[in-house]
Amino acid sequence: MEEAPPHSAIDVELKRLEKRLEELVAVVEQLKDENRALRQRQDALAAERSVLLAKNEQVRARVEAMVGRLKAMESNA
């Protein structure tokens, strides 16, 4: 019986597929890291938005109160 040469077409194809698989695994890991970072950024931005909305509501209430006091002062004058 004859042995197949060490670099037969099957071996070459297997090496190519193995390399491609390693590349894909690396891309998946990179995308996971990117996704994790984006989710953390999204969470931080959502928290910041919440704080800003609360501050905006406080300022709006203060301005409305000032306007009310000014109108009351005009009525008394």
Rosetta blueprint (number, residue, H / E / L):
1 M L
2 E L
3 E L
4 A L
5 P L
6 P L
7 H L
8 S L
9 A H
10 I H
11 D H
12 V H
13 E H
14 L H
15 K H
16 R H
17 L H
18 E H
19 K H
20 R H
21 L H
22 E H
23 E H
24 L H
25 V H
26 A H
27 V H
28 V H
29 E H
30 Q H
31 L H
32 K H
33 D H
34 E H
35 N H
36 R H
37 A H
38 L H
39 R H
40 Q H
41 R H
42 Q H
43 D H
44 A H
45 L H
46 A H
47 A H
48 E H
49 R H
50 S H
51 V H
52 L H
53 L H
54 A H
55 K H
56 N H
57 E H
58 Q H
59 V H
60 R H
61 A H
62 R H
63 V H
64 E H
65 A H
66 M H
67 V H
68 G H
69 R H
70 L H
71 K H
72 A H
73 M H
74 E H
75 S H
76 N H
77 A L
